[in-house]
Amino acid sequence: MKAIIIEDELPASRRLSKLIAETDPSIEIEKILDSVETSVEWFKQHPEPRLLFMDIHLSDGSSFEIFKKVNVQGPVIFTTAYNEYAIDAFKVNSIDYLLKPIKKQDLEAALFKLKNLHPNFTNEQIANVSNDHNSKYKERFVIKFGNKIKTLTADEIAYFYSKDKLSFICDTEGRNYPFDMSLDKIEGLLNPDIFFRVNRQILTHSKSIVDIQTSTKSRIILTIQPSTPIESIISSERSSLFKKWLKKE
């Protein structure tokens, strides 16, 4: 697998190259670039690399300028000493956002995430990796809480729910995170074959439904794991829609 490193500090690029070789020897560093200008020129003259490792602060500006000047389609792992650009990073082709000094276990996790996001991934196919800009449905959500930033793939989310006029994400481990978007907007971003709007307060992933029971007046009661803070009841008006949705699974 060919990769390039965009980094303007020689010691940092050498250390990252060594770390990559130790973590995944199949990754070949094709080129190390040290500025926005040289990166733009390289992209104009060469085919897309399979993977990019990109610092944010370069000698002649921000690496985000590269995306404005050329069409970069390969997946990017950002490597930087600054945490305030994570939201901007995930607006482009970012797979992960690693803070310097980079730890081997963090790099391993980033490469695993890339393969996990795309289970049919092979070293020859990585150029076809999709991202939020190319995919019809949103595959990755960026969560900001306090001074921390976390990303969750759609399959790592058990359900979304609203409570006291606020929206939350519950992951498959039962951890809850506030999310600044209404359920109506979230629903429009998700694959309707995988997620179902149970009611006004719950939007669940199909894998989280562990039991289905019929109730009075043709209502349906779901058991969802991790357990929801609100009853998961499908109204009689939506029960037929739910049954049709189940047949797609």
C-alpha positions in Angstrom: 0.0 0.0 0.0 1.5 3.4 -1.0 1.2 6.4 1.3 2.6 9.9 1.5 3.4 12.0 4.5 2.8 15.7 4.5 5.0 17.1 7.3 7.3 20.1 7.4 9.4 19.0 10.4 12.1 16.5 9.4 12.4 14.7 12.8 8.6 14.3 12.9 8.4 12.8 9.5 11.3 10.4 10.2 9.7 9.3 13.5 6.3 8.8 11.8 7.9 6.8 8.9 9.6 4.6 11.5 6.3 4.2 13.4 4.4 3.3 10.3 7.0 0.7 9.3 6.8 -0.9 12.7 3.0 -0.9 12.8 2.3 -2.0 9.2 5.2 -3.1 7.0 2.9 -3.3 4.0 2.7 0.5 3.9 5.2 2.0 1.6 6.0 5.7 2.1 6.1 6.9 -1.5 6.8 10.6 -0.8 7.4 13.0 2.0 6.1 16.6 1.3 6.8 19.6 3.4 4.5 22.4 2.3 1.1 23.3 0.8 2.8 24.3 -2.5 4.8 21.2 -3.0 1.8 19.0 -2.0 -0.5 20.7 -4.5 2.1 20.3 -7.3 2.6 16.7 -6.4 -1.1 15.9 -6.5 -1.4 17.6 -9.9 1.3 15.3 -11.4 0.8 12.0 -9.7 -2.1 9.6 -9.2 -3.8 9.6 -5.8 -1.9 7.9 -3.0 -3.7 5.1 -1.3 -3.3 6.8 2.1 -2.2 10.2 3.4 -0.6 11.2 6.7 -1.0 14.9 7.0 0.2 17.5 9.5 -2.0 20.7 9.7 0.5 23.5 10.3 2.9 23.5 7.4 5.7 26.0 6.6 3.6 28.0 4.1 0.1 27.6 5.6 -2.6 25.2 6.7 -2.9 21.8 5.0 -6.6 22.4 4.6 -5.6 24.8 1.8 -4.5 21.7 -0.2 -8.1 20.5 -0.4 -9.2 23.8 -1.8 -6.7 23.7 -4.6 -6.8 20.1 -5.7 -9.2 17.2 -5.5 -7.9 14.9 -2.7 -9.9 11.7 -2.6 -7.7 9.4 -0.6 -8.3 8.8 3.1 -6.4 11.0 5.5 -4.9 10.4 8.9 -4.2 13.8 10.4 -1.1 14.1 12.7 -0.8 17.3 14.6 0.1 18.9 17.9 -3.1 20.9 18.0 -6.5 19.6 19.0 -8.7 22.6 17.9 -8.8 21.5 14.3 -10.5 18.1 14.7 -13.9 19.3 13.6 -12.4 20.8 10.4 -10.5 17.6 9.8 -13.6 15.5 9.8 -15.2 17.7 7.2 -12.7 16.4 4.7 -11.4 12.9 4.1 -10.3 12.2 7.6 -10.2 8.7 9.0 -8.6 9.8 12.3 -6.9 12.7 14.1 -3.8 11.8 16.0 -2.1 14.2 18.4 1.7 14.5 18.6 3.7 12.8 20.0 2.0 10.0 18.2 1.7 6.7 20.1 2.0 3.4 18.3 -1.2 2.1 19.8 -3.0 5.2 18.4 -1.6 4.6 15.0 -2.7 1.0 15.1 -6.2 2.0 16.1 -6.4 4.5 13.2 -5.4 1.8 10.7 -7.8 -0.7 12.2 -10.5 1.9 12.0 -9.8 2.4 8.3 -10.2 -1.4 7.7 -13.2 -1.6 10.0 -15.0 1.2 8.3 -14.6 -0.7 5.0 -14.6 -4.4 5.6 -13.9 -5.3 2.0 -10.7 -3.2 2.2 -7.5 -4.6 0.7 -4.2 -3.0 0.0 -5.1 -2.6 -3.6 -8.6 -1.3 -3.0 -8.0 1.4 -0.5 -8.2 4.1 -3.2 -11.9 3.3 -3.4 -12.5 4.2 0.3 -15.5 6.4 0.6 -16.1 9.2 3.0 -18.9 11.4 4.1 -18.7 13.6 1.0 -19.0 10.6 -1.4 -21.4 8.4 0.5 -25.1 8.8 0.3 -25.5 8.3 4.0 -23.5 9.5 6.9 -21.0 6.9 8.1 -19.2 8.8 10.8 -20.3 11.2 13.5 -18.1 13.7 15.3 -19.0 14.3 18.9 -17.6 17.2 21.0 -18.0 17.1 24.8 -16.1 19.4 27.0 -12.6 19.7 25.6 -12.7 16.2 24.0 -13.6 15.1 20.6 -14.7 11.5 19.7 -15.8 9.9 16.5 -18.3 7.0 16.1 -19.2 5.1 13.0 -22.8 4.4 12.3 -22.3 0.7 13.3 -20.9 1.8 16.7 -24.1 3.7 17.5 -26.9 1.7 19.2 -29.5 4.5 19.0 -30.1 8.2 19.1 -32.7 9.7 21.5 -34.0 13.0 22.7 -34.8 14.0 26.2 -35.7 17.3 27.7 -35.4 18.9 24.3 -31.8 17.7 23.9 -30.4 15.0 21.6 -28.1 12.2 22.6 -26.1 9.3 21.1 -25.9 6.0 22.9 -23.1 3.8 21.6 -23.1 0.0 21.6 -21.2 0.0 25.0 -24.0 2.0 26.6 -22.1 5.3 26.8 -24.2 8.4 26.2 -23.0 11.6 24.5 -24.9 14.9 23.8 -25.3 15.6 20.1 -26.2 19.1 18.8 -28.7 18.1 16.1 -32.4 17.3 16.1 -33.6 13.7 15.6 -35.4 14.8 12.4 -32.1 16.1 10.9 -30.2 13.0 12.1 -32.8 10.7 10.5 -32.2 12.3 7.2 -28.5 11.5 7.3 -28.9 7.8 8.1 -29.4 4.7 6.0 -33.2 3.9 6.4 -32.5 0.2 5.8 -30.4 0.1 9.0 -32.0 2.8 11.3 -35.6 3.0 12.2 -37.5 5.9 13.8 -39.3 4.2 16.7 -41.1 7.3 17.8 -40.5 11.0 18.3 -37.8 10.3 20.9 -35.9 7.2 19.7 -34.1 6.4 16.4 -32.5 2.9 16.7 -30.0 0.8 14.8 -31.4 -2.6 13.7 -28.7 -4.5 15.6 -29.8 -3.0 18.9 -33.3 -4.5 18.7 -33.3 -7.7 20.8 -37.0 -8.4 21.3 -40.3 -7.4 19.6 -43.7 -7.8 21.3 -47.1 -6.8 20.1 -49.3 -4.8 22.5 -52.9 -3.5 22.6 -54.3 -1.4 19.8 -51.7 -2.9 17.4 -48.8 -1.2 19.1 -45.4 -2.8 19.2 -43.0 -2.7 22.1 -39.3 -3.1 21.4 -36.5 -4.2 23.8 -33.4 -2.3 22.8 -29.9 -3.0 24.1 -28.3 -1.0 25.7 -31.6 -0.2 27.4 -33.2 3.1 26.5 -34.1 5.8 29.0 -37.5 6.1 27.3 -40.0 3.4 26.4 -39.5 2.0 22.9 -43.1 1.8 21.8 -44.2 2.0 18.2 -47.6 3.4 17.7 -50.4 1.6 15.8 -50.0 4.1 13.0 -46.3 3.2 12.5 -46.5 -0.5 13.2 -47.2 -1.5 9.6 -44.2 0.6 8.5 -42.0 -1.1 11.0 -43.1 -4.6 9.8 -42.2 -3.6 6.2 -38.9 -2.3 7.4 -38.2 -5.6 9.2 -38.6 -7.5 5.9 -35.7 -5.5 4.4 -33.3 -6.9 7.1 
